[in-house]
Amino acid sequence: MIDKREVRGLLDEPARLELQGVSVAYNGQPVLCDMTFQVPHGQRVAVVGPNGAGKSTLFKALVGLLPLRTGNILIHGLPLGHHLDCVAYVPQREDVDWRFPLSVADVVMMGRYGRLPRLRQPTPEDHQVVQRSLERMGIADLIPRPIGELSGGQQQRVFLARALAQEPHILLMDEPFTGVDITTREAVLQVLDQLQEQQVTTMISTHDLSLAASRFDRVLLLNRRLVAYGPPGEVLTAETLQDAFGGQLLRLGPGMVAVDQCCPPAQPDGLPQDAQRRTGGHGHREVER
Protein backbone atom coordinates (compact mmCIF):
# COMPACT_ATOMS: atom_id res chain seq x y z
CA MET A 1 0.00 0.00 0.00
CA ILE A 2 1.45 3.34 -1.09
CA ASP A 3 1.14 6.17 1.40
CA LYS A 4 -0.85 9.19 0.18
CA ARG A 5 1.98 11.53 1.16
CA GLU A 6 4.38 9.44 -0.93
CA VAL A 7 1.96 9.65 -3.88
CA ARG A 8 1.76 13.44 -3.68
CA GLY A 9 5.53 13.69 -3.33
CA LEU A 10 6.03 11.67 -6.52
CA LEU A 11 3.46 13.80 -8.36
CA ASP A 12 5.58 16.85 -7.60
CA GLU A 13 8.45 15.27 -9.57
CA PRO A 14 8.73 15.56 -13.39
CA ALA A 15 6.07 13.60 -15.25
CA ARG A 16 7.52 10.43 -16.70
CA LEU A 17 5.80 7.55 -18.44
CA GLU A 18 7.20 4.04 -18.51
CA LEU A 19 5.91 0.78 -19.99
CA GLN A 20 7.47 -2.50 -18.90
CA GLY A 21 6.63 -5.57 -21.00
CA VAL A 22 3.03 -4.47 -21.58
CA SER A 23 0.74 -6.79 -23.53
CA VAL A 24 -2.97 -6.21 -24.12
CA ALA A 25 -5.51 -8.75 -25.41
CA TYR A 26 -9.11 -8.34 -26.48
CA ASN A 27 -11.49 -11.31 -26.38
CA GLY A 28 -8.45 -13.53 -26.03
CA GLN A 29 -6.70 -12.13 -29.11
CA PRO A 30 -3.40 -10.27 -28.65
CA VAL A 31 -3.49 -6.64 -29.75
CA LEU A 32 -0.26 -5.29 -28.24
CA CYS A 33 2.69 -7.51 -27.36
CA ASP A 34 5.60 -6.87 -24.97
CA MET A 35 5.74 -3.08 -25.22
CA THR A 36 8.67 -1.58 -23.31
CA PHE A 37 9.64 2.10 -23.61
CA GLN A 38 10.00 5.34 -21.63
CA VAL A 39 8.80 8.83 -22.49
CA PRO A 40 11.02 11.53 -20.95
CA HIS A 41 9.45 14.44 -19.12
CA GLY A 42 8.04 17.13 -21.42
CA GLN A 43 8.70 15.27 -24.67
CA ARG A 44 6.32 15.27 -27.63
CA VAL A 45 5.88 11.80 -29.14
CA ALA A 46 4.14 10.88 -32.40
CA VAL A 47 2.60 7.41 -32.35
CA VAL A 48 2.63 5.99 -35.88
CA GLY A 49 1.52 2.70 -37.38
CA PRO A 50 -0.86 1.15 -39.90
CA ASN A 51 -4.59 0.79 -39.32
CA GLY A 52 -5.17 -1.90 -36.73
CA ALA A 53 -1.66 -1.52 -35.26
CA GLY A 54 -3.00 -0.87 -31.75
CA LYS A 55 -2.52 2.88 -31.42
CA SER A 56 -5.93 3.48 -29.82
CA THR A 57 -5.51 0.34 -27.72
CA LEU A 58 -2.24 1.71 -26.38
CA PHE A 59 -3.85 4.99 -25.33
CA LYS A 60 -6.80 3.24 -23.70
CA ALA A 61 -4.42 1.00 -21.75
CA LEU A 62 -2.48 4.08 -20.60
CA VAL A 63 -5.61 5.50 -18.93
CA GLY A 64 -6.85 2.20 -17.54
CA LEU A 65 -9.73 1.68 -19.98
CA LEU A 66 -8.33 -1.69 -21.05
CA PRO A 67 -6.73 -4.24 -18.70
CA LEU A 68 -3.16 -5.39 -19.16
CA ARG A 69 -2.49 -9.01 -19.98
CA THR A 70 1.11 -8.69 -18.81
CA GLY A 71 3.50 -5.97 -17.72
CA ASN A 72 3.28 -2.66 -15.91
CA ILE A 73 2.54 0.96 -16.71
CA LEU A 74 4.15 3.54 -14.43
CA ILE A 75 3.24 7.23 -14.37
CA HIS A 76 5.37 9.39 -12.06
CA GLY A 77 6.82 6.04 -10.96
CA LEU A 78 3.39 4.89 -9.73
CA PRO A 79 1.10 2.15 -11.10
CA LEU A 80 -2.14 3.09 -12.83
CA GLY A 81 -4.77 4.24 -10.35
CA HIS A 82 -2.39 6.38 -8.28
CA HIS A 83 -1.83 9.27 -10.68
CA LEU A 84 -4.78 11.36 -9.46
CA ASP A 85 -6.15 12.36 -12.84
CA CYS A 86 -2.88 13.77 -14.17
CA VAL A 87 -3.32 12.06 -17.56
CA ALA A 88 -5.80 13.58 -20.05
CA TYR A 89 -7.09 11.54 -22.98
CA VAL A 90 -8.71 12.92 -26.14
CA PRO A 91 -10.27 10.00 -28.07
CA GLN A 92 -10.99 9.79 -31.76
CA ARG A 93 -14.13 11.63 -32.75
CA GLU A 94 -15.66 8.35 -33.99
CA ASP A 95 -15.50 7.00 -30.43
CA VAL A 96 -17.84 9.71 -29.08
CA ASP A 97 -21.66 9.63 -29.09
CA TRP A 98 -22.35 13.17 -30.29
CA ARG A 99 -26.10 12.73 -29.76
CA PHE A 100 -25.67 12.99 -25.99
CA PRO A 101 -27.43 16.22 -24.87
CA LEU A 102 -24.51 18.19 -23.45
CA SER A 103 -23.48 21.78 -24.03
CA VAL A 104 -19.92 22.85 -24.78
CA ALA A 105 -19.61 24.19 -21.22
CA ASP A 106 -20.78 20.83 -19.78
CA VAL A 107 -18.20 18.89 -21.79
CA VAL A 108 -15.28 21.13 -20.84
CA MET A 109 -16.31 21.11 -17.15
CA MET A 110 -15.89 17.32 -17.22
CA GLY A 111 -12.16 18.00 -17.21
CA ARG A 112 -12.51 19.30 -13.66
CA TYR A 113 -14.49 16.37 -12.21
CA GLY A 114 -11.42 14.39 -11.18
CA ARG A 115 -10.35 17.28 -8.94
CA LEU A 116 -13.72 17.74 -7.22
CA PRO A 117 -14.49 16.06 -3.89
CA ARG A 118 -17.33 13.58 -4.16
CA LEU A 119 -20.78 15.19 -4.56
CA ARG A 120 -19.28 18.70 -4.56
CA GLN A 121 -20.29 21.33 -7.10
CA PRO A 122 -17.67 23.11 -9.24
CA THR A 123 -16.10 26.10 -7.54
CA PRO A 124 -15.56 29.59 -9.03
CA GLU A 125 -11.97 28.54 -9.67
CA ASP A 126 -13.20 25.53 -11.69
CA HIS A 127 -15.39 27.80 -13.79
CA GLN A 128 -12.42 30.14 -14.35
CA VAL A 129 -10.24 27.24 -15.54
CA VAL A 130 -12.99 26.15 -17.94
CA GLN A 131 -13.34 29.68 -19.29
CA ARG A 132 -9.58 30.00 -19.83
CA SER A 133 -9.49 26.64 -21.62
CA LEU A 134 -12.31 27.67 -23.94
CA GLU A 135 -10.62 30.98 -24.70
CA ARG A 136 -7.32 29.24 -25.33
CA MET A 137 -9.00 27.13 -28.02
CA GLY A 138 -10.87 30.11 -29.45
CA ILE A 139 -14.33 28.69 -28.77
CA ALA A 140 -15.63 30.75 -25.81
CA ASP A 141 -18.51 31.92 -28.01
CA LEU A 142 -19.72 28.31 -28.31
CA ILE A 143 -20.38 27.82 -24.57
CA PRO A 144 -24.18 27.34 -24.79
CA ARG A 145 -24.16 25.29 -28.01
CA PRO A 146 -25.04 21.56 -27.94
CA ILE A 147 -21.93 19.53 -28.70
CA GLY A 148 -23.70 17.52 -31.39
CA GLU A 149 -24.43 20.64 -33.49
CA LEU A 150 -20.79 21.61 -33.93
CA SER A 151 -18.53 20.94 -36.88
CA GLY A 152 -15.80 18.31 -36.62
CA GLY A 153 -13.12 20.93 -36.07
CA GLN A 154 -15.16 22.65 -33.36
CA GLN A 155 -15.79 19.32 -31.62
CA GLN A 156 -12.06 18.59 -31.64
CA ARG A 157 -11.35 21.97 -30.08
CA VAL A 158 -13.96 21.33 -27.37
CA PHE A 159 -12.39 18.02 -26.40
CA LEU A 160 -8.93 19.55 -26.31
CA ALA A 161 -10.34 22.36 -24.12
CA ARG A 162 -11.70 19.66 -21.78
CA ALA A 163 -8.23 18.12 -21.60
CA LEU A 164 -6.67 21.53 -20.87
CA ALA A 165 -9.22 22.11 -18.08
CA GLN A 166 -7.94 18.92 -16.48
CA GLU A 167 -4.51 20.58 -16.15
CA PRO A 168 -2.72 17.34 -17.05
CA HIS A 169 0.89 16.35 -16.69
CA ILE A 170 0.53 13.98 -19.67
CA LEU A 171 -1.77 14.48 -22.67
CA LEU A 172 -2.81 11.68 -25.03
CA MET A 173 -4.56 12.58 -28.31
CA ASP A 174 -5.80 9.91 -30.72
CA GLU A 175 -5.69 11.11 -34.35
CA PRO A 176 -6.64 14.73 -33.58
CA PHE A 177 -5.86 15.92 -37.12
CA THR A 178 -8.19 13.53 -38.94
CA GLY A 179 -11.20 15.21 -40.52
CA VAL A 180 -10.48 18.74 -39.29
CA ASP A 181 -9.78 21.94 -41.22
CA ILE A 182 -6.36 23.56 -41.50
CA THR A 183 -7.31 26.27 -38.99
CA THR A 184 -8.13 23.70 -36.31
CA ARG A 185 -4.98 21.72 -37.14
CA GLU A 186 -2.81 24.81 -36.63
CA ALA A 187 -4.68 25.75 -33.43
CA VAL A 188 -4.00 22.27 -32.01
CA LEU A 189 -0.32 22.43 -32.99
CA GLN A 190 -0.01 25.86 -31.36
CA VAL A 191 -1.46 24.53 -28.12
CA LEU A 192 0.93 21.57 -28.25
CA ASP A 193 3.83 24.02 -28.57
CA GLN A 194 2.56 25.89 -25.49
CA LEU A 195 2.16 22.67 -23.53
CA GLN A 196 5.72 21.68 -24.32
CA GLU A 197 6.90 25.03 -22.95
CA GLN A 198 5.00 24.12 -19.77
CA GLN A 199 6.78 20.74 -19.69
CA VAL A 200 3.61 18.73 -20.34
CA THR A 201 4.37 15.34 -21.90
CA THR A 202 2.26 14.64 -25.00
CA MET A 203 1.64 11.55 -27.14
CA ILE A 204 -0.26 12.08 -30.40
CA SER A 205 -1.25 9.34 -32.84
CA THR A 206 -1.12 10.41 -36.48
CA HIS A 207 -1.00 8.98 -39.99
CA ASP A 208 0.93 12.00 -41.27
CA LEU A 209 4.57 10.91 -41.44
CA SER A 210 5.76 14.34 -42.56
CA LEU A 211 4.14 15.91 -39.50
CA ALA A 212 5.68 13.25 -37.25
CA ALA A 213 9.11 13.94 -38.76
CA SER A 214 8.94 17.73 -38.50
CA ARG A 215 7.00 18.57 -35.33
CA PHE A 216 7.80 15.82 -32.80
CA ASP A 217 10.78 15.01 -30.59
CA ARG A 218 10.33 11.27 -30.86
CA VAL A 219 8.39 8.78 -32.96
CA LEU A 220 6.94 5.53 -31.63
CA LEU A 221 6.41 3.17 -34.56
CA LEU A 222 4.28 0.14 -33.83
CA ASN A 223 2.35 -2.69 -35.39
CA ARG A 224 1.02 -4.80 -32.51
CA ARG A 225 4.57 -4.58 -31.15
CA LEU A 226 7.18 -1.87 -30.81
CA VAL A 227 8.93 -1.62 -34.18
CA ALA A 228 11.12 1.41 -33.42
CA TYR A 229 11.26 4.30 -30.97
CA GLY A 230 13.50 7.35 -30.92
CA PRO A 231 14.23 10.60 -32.80
CA PRO A 232 12.34 10.90 -36.11
CA GLY A 233 15.51 10.72 -38.19
CA GLU A 234 16.37 7.34 -36.65
CA VAL A 235 12.87 5.85 -36.70
CA LEU A 236 11.35 6.99 -40.00
CA THR A 237 13.65 5.08 -42.31
CA ALA A 238 12.65 2.96 -45.28
CA GLU A 239 13.65 -0.19 -43.39
CA THR A 240 11.63 0.47 -40.23
CA LEU A 241 8.63 1.73 -42.21
CA GLN A 242 8.77 -1.45 -44.31
CA ASP A 243 8.81 -3.47 -41.11
CA ALA A 244 5.74 -1.65 -39.75
CA PHE A 245 3.64 -1.12 -42.88
CA GLY A 246 4.66 -4.04 -45.07
CA GLY A 247 2.83 -4.01 -48.40
CA GLN A 248 1.30 -0.61 -47.68
CA LEU A 249 4.74 1.01 -48.15
CA LEU A 250 5.43 2.47 -51.56
CA ARG A 251 8.91 3.50 -52.73
CA LEU A 252 8.66 6.62 -54.88
CA GLY A 253 12.35 6.96 -55.65
CA PRO A 254 15.61 7.65 -53.83
CA GLY A 255 15.01 9.28 -50.47
CA MET A 256 11.20 9.16 -50.64
CA VAL A 257 8.64 6.64 -49.42
CA ALA A 258 4.86 6.83 -49.06
CA VAL A 259 2.33 4.86 -47.11
CA ASP A 260 -0.91 3.83 -48.81
CA GLN A 261 -3.55 3.33 -46.14
CA CYS A 262 -6.70 3.80 -48.17
CA CYS A 263 -7.53 0.09 -48.30
CA PRO A 264 -6.29 -1.74 -45.16
CA PRO A 265 -6.83 -5.48 -44.93
CA ALA A 266 -9.89 -6.74 -43.07
CA GLN A 267 -9.37 -7.31 -39.37
CA PRO A 268 -10.82 -10.22 -37.38
CA ASP A 269 -14.02 -9.59 -35.49
CA GLY A 270 -13.80 -8.89 -31.78
CA LEU A 271 -10.81 -6.55 -31.84
CA PRO A 272 -11.06 -3.02 -30.46
CA GLN A 273 -12.39 -0.32 -32.78
CA ASP A 274 -8.94 0.84 -33.82
CA ALA A 275 -8.30 -2.67 -35.17
CA GLN A 276 -11.57 -2.81 -37.13
CA ARG A 277 -12.53 0.71 -38.15
CA ARG A 278 -11.94 2.43 -41.46
CA THR A 279 -11.66 1.08 -44.97
CA GLY A 280 -10.58 4.40 -46.40
CA GLY A 281 -9.89 8.07 -46.00
CA HIS A 282 -6.25 8.38 -45.04
CA GLY A 283 -4.66 8.11 -48.50
CA HIS A 284 -0.95 8.63 -48.93
CA ARG A 285 1.27 9.99 -46.19
CA GLU A 286 4.75 10.73 -47.45
CA VAL A 287 8.05 11.23 -45.72
CA GLU A 288 11.33 12.25 -47.27
CA ARG A 289 14.46 10.41 -46.23
C-alpha positions as CSV (number, residue, x, y, z in Angstrom):
1,M,0.0,0.0,0.0
2,I,1.5,3.3,-1.1
3,D,1.1,6.2,1.4
4,K,-0.8,9.2,0.2
5,R,2.0,11.5,1.2
6,E,4.4,9.4,-0.9
7,V,2.0,9.7,-3.9
8,R,1.8,13.4,-3.7
9,G,5.5,13.7,-3.3
10,L,6.0,11.7,-6.5
11,L,3.5,13.8,-8.4
12,D,5.6,16.9,-7.6
13,E,8.4,15.3,-9.6
14,P,8.7,15.6,-13.4
15,A,6.1,13.6,-15.2
16,R,7.5,10.4,-16.7
17,L,5.8,7.6,-18.4
18,E,7.2,4.0,-18.5
19,L,5.9,0.8,-20.0
20,Q,7.5,-2.5,-18.9
21,G,6.6,-5.6,-21.0
22,V,3.0,-4.5,-21.6
23,S,0.7,-6.8,-23.5
24,V,-3.0,-6.2,-24.1
25,A,-5.5,-8.7,-25.4
26,Y,-9.1,-8.3,-26.5
27,N,-11.5,-11.3,-26.4
28,G,-8.4,-13.5,-26.0
29,Q,-6.7,-12.1,-29.1
30,P,-3.4,-10.3,-28.6
31,V,-3.5,-6.6,-29.8
32,L,-0.3,-5.3,-28.2
33,C,2.7,-7.5,-27.4
34,D,5.6,-6.9,-25.0
35,M,5.7,-3.1,-25.2
36,T,8.7,-1.6,-23.3
37,F,9.6,2.1,-23.6
38,Q,10.0,5.3,-21.6
39,V,8.8,8.8,-22.5
40,P,11.0,11.5,-21.0
41,H,9.4,14.4,-19.1
42,G,8.0,17.1,-21.4
43,Q,8.7,15.3,-24.7
44,R,6.3,15.3,-27.6
45,V,5.9,11.8,-29.1
46,A,4.1,10.9,-32.4
47,V,2.6,7.4,-32.3
48,V,2.6,6.0,-35.9
49,G,1.5,2.7,-37.4
50,P,-0.9,1.1,-39.9
51,N,-4.6,0.8,-39.3
52,G,-5.2,-1.9,-36.7
53,A,-1.7,-1.5,-35.3
54,G,-3.0,-0.9,-31.8
55,K,-2.5,2.9,-31.4
56,S,-5.9,3.5,-29.8
57,T,-5.5,0.3,-27.7
58,L,-2.2,1.7,-26.4
59,F,-3.9,5.0,-25.3
60,K,-6.8,3.2,-23.7
61,A,-4.4,1.0,-21.8
62,L,-2.5,4.1,-20.6
63,V,-5.6,5.5,-18.9
64,G,-6.9,2.2,-17.5
65,L,-9.7,1.7,-20.0
66,L,-8.3,-1.7,-21.0
67,P,-6.7,-4.2,-18.7
68,L,-3.2,-5.4,-19.2
69,R,-2.5,-9.0,-20.0
70,T,1.1,-8.7,-18.8
71,G,3.5,-6.0,-17.7
72,N,3.3,-2.7,-15.9
73,I,2.5,1.0,-16.7
74,L,4.1,3.5,-14.4
75,I,3.2,7.2,-14.4
76,H,5.4,9.4,-12.1
77,G,6.8,6.0,-11.0
78,L,3.4,4.9,-9.7
79,P,1.1,2.2,-11.1
80,L,-2.1,3.1,-12.8
81,G,-4.8,4.2,-10.4
82,H,-2.4,6.4,-8.3
83,H,-1.8,9.3,-10.7
84,L,-4.8,11.4,-9.5
85,D,-6.2,12.4,-12.8
86,C,-2.9,13.8,-14.2
87,V,-3.3,12.1,-17.6
88,A,-5.8,13.6,-20.0
89,Y,-7.1,11.5,-23.0
90,V,-8.7,12.9,-26.1
91,P,-10.3,10.0,-28.1
92,Q,-11.0,9.8,-31.8
93,R,-14.1,11.6,-32.7
94,E,-15.7,8.3,-34.0
95,D,-15.5,7.0,-30.4
96,V,-17.8,9.7,-29.1
97,D,-21.7,9.6,-29.1
98,W,-22.3,13.2,-30.3
99,R,-26.1,12.7,-29.8
100,F,-25.7,13.0,-26.0
101,P,-27.4,16.2,-24.9
102,L,-24.5,18.2,-23.4
103,S,-23.5,21.8,-24.0
104,V,-19.9,22.8,-24.8
105,A,-19.6,24.2,-21.2
106,D,-20.8,20.8,-19.8
107,V,-18.2,18.9,-21.8
108,V,-15.3,21.1,-20.8
109,M,-16.3,21.1,-17.2
110,M,-15.9,17.3,-17.2
111,G,-12.2,18.0,-17.2
112,R,-12.5,19.3,-13.7
113,Y,-14.5,16.4,-12.2
114,G,-11.4,14.4,-11.2
115,R,-10.4,17.3,-8.9
116,L,-13.7,17.7,-7.2
117,P,-14.5,16.1,-3.9
118,R,-17.3,13.6,-4.2
119,L,-20.8,15.2,-4.6
120,R,-19.3,18.7,-4.6
121,Q,-20.3,21.3,-7.1
122,P,-17.7,23.1,-9.2
123,T,-16.1,26.1,-7.5
124,P,-15.6,29.6,-9.0
125,E,-12.0,28.5,-9.7
126,D,-13.2,25.5,-11.7
127,H,-15.4,27.8,-13.8
128,Q,-12.4,30.1,-14.4
129,V,-10.2,27.2,-15.5
130,V,-13.0,26.2,-17.9
131,Q,-13.3,29.7,-19.3
132,R,-9.6,30.0,-19.8
133,S,-9.5,26.6,-21.6
134,L,-12.3,27.7,-23.9
135,E,-10.6,31.0,-24.7
136,R,-7.3,29.2,-25.3
137,M,-9.0,27.1,-28.0
138,G,-10.9,30.1,-29.5
139,I,-14.3,28.7,-28.8
140,A,-15.6,30.8,-25.8
141,D,-18.5,31.9,-28.0
142,L,-19.7,28.3,-28.3
143,I,-20.4,27.8,-24.6
144,P,-24.2,27.3,-24.8
145,R,-24.2,25.3,-28.0
146,P,-25.0,21.6,-27.9
147,I,-21.9,19.5,-28.7
148,G,-23.7,17.5,-31.4
149,E,-24.4,20.6,-33.5
150,L,-20.8,21.6,-33.9
151,S,-18.5,20.9,-36.9
152,G,-15.8,18.3,-36.6
153,G,-13.1,20.9,-36.1
154,Q,-15.2,22.6,-33.4
155,Q,-15.8,19.3,-31.6
156,Q,-12.1,18.6,-31.6
157,R,-11.4,22.0,-30.1
158,V,-14.0,21.3,-27.4
159,F,-12.4,18.0,-26.4
160,L,-8.9,19.6,-26.3
161,A,-10.3,22.4,-24.1
162,R,-11.7,19.7,-21.8
163,A,-8.2,18.1,-21.6
164,L,-6.7,21.5,-20.9
165,A,-9.2,22.1,-18.1
166,Q,-7.9,18.9,-16.5
167,E,-4.5,20.6,-16.2
168,P,-2.7,17.3,-17.0
169,H,0.9,16.4,-16.7
170,I,0.5,14.0,-19.7
171,L,-1.8,14.5,-22.7
172,L,-2.8,11.7,-25.0
173,M,-4.6,12.6,-28.3
174,D,-5.8,9.9,-30.7
175,E,-5.7,11.1,-34.3
176,P,-6.6,14.7,-33.6
177,F,-5.9,15.9,-37.1
178,T,-8.2,13.5,-38.9
179,G,-11.2,15.2,-40.5
180,V,-10.5,18.7,-39.3
181,D,-9.8,21.9,-41.2
182,I,-6.4,23.6,-41.5
183,T,-7.3,26.3,-39.0
184,T,-8.1,23.7,-36.3
185,R,-5.0,21.7,-37.1
186,E,-2.8,24.8,-36.6
187,A,-4.7,25.7,-33.4
188,V,-4.0,22.3,-32.0
189,L,-0.3,22.4,-33.0
190,Q,0.0,25.9,-31.4
191,V,-1.5,24.5,-28.1
192,L,0.9,21.6,-28.3
193,D,3.8,24.0,-28.6
194,Q,2.6,25.9,-25.5
195,L,2.2,22.7,-23.5
196,Q,5.7,21.7,-24.3
197,E,6.9,25.0,-23.0
198,Q,5.0,24.1,-19.8
199,Q,6.8,20.7,-19.7
200,V,3.6,18.7,-20.3
201,T,4.4,15.3,-21.9
202,T,2.3,14.6,-25.0
203,M,1.6,11.5,-27.1
204,I,-0.3,12.1,-30.4
205,S,-1.2,9.3,-32.8
206,T,-1.1,10.4,-36.5
207,H,-1.0,9.0,-40.0
208,D,0.9,12.0,-41.3
209,L,4.6,10.9,-41.4
210,S,5.8,14.3,-42.6
211,L,4.1,15.9,-39.5
212,A,5.7,13.2,-37.3
213,A,9.1,13.9,-38.8
214,S,8.9,17.7,-38.5
215,R,7.0,18.6,-35.3
216,F,7.8,15.8,-32.8
217,D,10.8,15.0,-30.6
218,R,10.3,11.3,-30.9
219,V,8.4,8.8,-33.0
220,L,6.9,5.5,-31.6
221,L,6.4,3.2,-34.6
222,L,4.3,0.1,-33.8
223,N,2.4,-2.7,-35.4
224,R,1.0,-4.8,-32.5
225,R,4.6,-4.6,-31.1
226,L,7.2,-1.9,-30.8
227,V,8.9,-1.6,-34.2
228,A,11.1,1.4,-33.4
229,Y,11.3,4.3,-31.0
230,G,13.5,7.4,-30.9
231,P,14.2,10.6,-32.8
232,P,12.3,10.9,-36.1
233,G,15.5,10.7,-38.2
234,E,16.4,7.3,-36.7
235,V,12.9,5.9,-36.7
236,L,11.4,7.0,-40.0
237,T,13.7,5.1,-42.3
238,A,12.6,3.0,-45.3
239,E,13.6,-0.2,-43.4
240,T,11.6,0.5,-40.2
241,L,8.6,1.7,-42.2
242,Q,8.8,-1.4,-44.3
243,D,8.8,-3.5,-41.1
244,A,5.7,-1.7,-39.7
245,F,3.6,-1.1,-42.9
246,G,4.7,-4.0,-45.1
247,G,2.8,-4.0,-48.4
248,Q,1.3,-0.6,-47.7
249,L,4.7,1.0,-48.1
250,L,5.4,2.5,-51.6
251,R,8.9,3.5,-52.7
252,L,8.7,6.6,-54.9
253,G,12.4,7.0,-55.6
254,P,15.6,7.7,-53.8
255,G,15.0,9.3,-50.5
256,M,11.2,9.2,-50.6
257,V,8.6,6.6,-49.4
258,A,4.9,6.8,-49.1
259,V,2.3,4.9,-47.1
260,D,-0.9,3.8,-48.8
261,Q,-3.6,3.3,-46.1
262,C,-6.7,3.8,-48.2
263,C,-7.5,0.1,-48.3
264,P,-6.3,-1.7,-45.2
265,P,-6.8,-5.5,-44.9
266,A,-9.9,-6.7,-43.1
267,Q,-9.4,-7.3,-39.4
268,P,-10.8,-10.2,-37.4
269,D,-14.0,-9.6,-35.5
270,G,-13.8,-8.9,-31.8
271,L,-10.8,-6.6,-31.8
272,P,-11.1,-3.0,-30.5
273,Q,-12.4,-0.3,-32.8
274,D,-8.9,0.8,-33.8
275,A,-8.3,-2.7,-35.2
276,Q,-11.6,-2.8,-37.1
277,R,-12.5,0.7,-38.1
278,R,-11.9,2.4,-41.5
279,T,-11.7,1.1,-45.0
280,G,-10.6,4.4,-46.4
281,G,-9.9,8.1,-46.0
282,H,-6.2,8.4,-45.0
283,G,-4.7,8.1,-48.5
284,H,-0.9,8.6,-48.9
285,R,1.3,10.0,-46.2
286,E,4.8,10.7,-47.5
287,V,8.1,11.2,-45.7
288,E,11.3,12.2,-47.3
289,R,14.5,10.4,-46.2
